[in-house]
Amino acid sequence: MPERTVAVASRSGLHARPAKLFVEAVIRQGIPVRIRVGGGKPAPANGVLAVRWP
C-alpha cells in the first residue's frame, strides 16, 4: 500500500475549519486515509473528530 508522510507546518496542528476541509478532501478521494500524531496510533481520516487537534 502506498504511504506518504506529510508534516503540518502549524505548531498548533489542525483546528476545526482546516480539519473539516481536509476530511472533505479525503472523502472526495474515495480511498482509505489514516492520520496520526507523532508516534500515536493511526486513525481513519474520514471524520473531523479523528483529525482535529489540539
SULBELZI-V676568 format. One record per backbone hydrogen bond with DSSP energy under -1.0 kcal/mol. CO is the residue of the C=O (numbers start at 1). NH is the residue of the N-H. E is the energy in kcal/mol with one decimal. If there is no record, write none. Layout:
co	nh	e
CO	NH	E
CO	NH	E
This chain:
co	nh	e
10	13	-1.5
14	53	-2.0
15	19	-2.6
16	20	-2.3
17	21	-1.9
18	22	-2.3
19	23	-2.6
20	24	-2.4
21	25	-2.0
22	26	-2.2
23	27	-2.5
24	28	-2.1
25	29	-1.5
26	30	-1.1
33	45	-3.1
35	43	-2.7
37	40	-2.5
43	35	-2.8
47	51	-1.1
48	52	-3.0
